[in-house]
């Protein structure tokens, strides 16, 4: 460290842990790698491996997004099937009266 220069602060990298935890409620098989990668970010920053921390954060974000997309699509399909099943049931009942 040279005199006159302030010590360099470590970079702040978002580990995406919140998004990973939310994703685990929607589609856990894809959210597990997201949580694993998110948990690697802070130790890598403390070691000074900023490139590794950014790569782990990017992987965590990728897996979280996929888990959110698949989970929301799955929930949408379930709602559509239930809605059409309910309407089909109502239409079938109205013809028997």
C-alpha positions in Angstrom: 0.0 0.0 0.0 1.4 3.4 -1.0 1.1 6.4 1.4 -1.5 8.9 0.4 -3.8 6.4 -1.2 -6.9 5.2 0.8 -7.2 1.4 1.2 -9.3 -0.1 -1.6 -12.8 -1.2 -0.4 -13.9 -4.6 -1.5 -16.4 -4.6 -4.4 -20.1 -5.1 -3.5 -21.5 -8.0 -5.5 -25.1 -9.1 -5.1 -25.2 -12.8 -4.3 -28.9 -13.2 -5.3 -29.6 -15.2 -2.2 -33.1 -13.6 -1.8 -34.1 -14.5 -5.3 -32.7 -18.0 -4.8 -34.8 -18.5 -1.6 -37.9 -17.2 -3.3 -37.3 -19.6 -6.2 -37.0 -22.6 -3.9 -40.8 -22.2 -3.2 -41.7 -22.3 -6.9 -39.4 -25.0 -8.3 -36.8 -26.4 -5.9 -34.8 -28.6 -8.3 -33.5 -25.6 -10.1 -33.3 -23.4 -7.0 -30.8 -25.7 -5.2 -27.9 -24.9 -7.6 -28.9 -21.2 -7.3 -28.6 -21.3 -3.5 -25.3 -23.2 -3.7 -23.8 -20.6 -6.0 -25.2 -17.7 -4.0 -23.5 -19.1 -0.9 -20.1 -19.1 -2.7 -20.2 -15.3 -3.5 -19.3 -13.8 -0.1 -16.4 -16.2 0.7 -14.9 -15.5 -2.7 -15.1 -11.7 -2.1 -13.4 -12.1 1.2 -10.6 -14.1 -0.5 -10.2 -11.3 -3.1 -11.4 -13.4 -6.0 -13.8 -10.9 -7.5 -14.0 -12.6 -10.9 -15.0 -15.9 -9.2 -17.5 -14.1 -7.0 -19.1 -12.4 -10.1 -19.2 -15.7 -11.9 -20.9 -17.4 -8.9 -23.4 -14.5 -8.7 -24.1 -14.8 -12.4 -24.7 -18.6 -12.1 -26.9 -18.0 -9.1 -29.0 -15.5 -11.0 -29.3 -17.8 -14.0 -30.5 -20.8 -11.9 -32.9 -18.5 -9.9 -34.4 -17.1 -13.1 -35.0 -20.6 -14.6 -36.5 -21.8 -11.3 -38.8 -18.8 -11.2 -39.8 -19.2 -14.9 -40.5 -22.9 -14.6 -42.3 -22.5 -11.3 -44.6 -19.8 -12.6 -45.3 -21.6 -15.8 -46.2 -24.7 -13.8 -48.5 -22.8 -11.5 -50.1 -21.2 -14.6 -50.7 -24.6 -16.2 -52.3 -25.9 -13.0 -54.6 -22.9 -12.8 -55.6 -23.2 -16.4 -56.3 -27.0 -16.0 -58.3 -26.4 -12.9 -60.3 -23.6 -14.5 -61.1 -25.6 -17.6 -61.8 -28.7 -15.5 -64.3 -26.7 -13.4 -66.0 -25.2 -16.4 -66.2 -28.6 -18.1 -67.8 -29.9 -14.9 -70.3 -27.1 -14.8 -71.2 -27.6 -18.5 -71.7 -31.3 -17.9 -74.0 -30.7 -15.0 -76.2 -28.3 -16.8 -77.1 -30.8 -19.4 -78.5 -33.4 -16.9 -81.1 -31.1 -15.4 
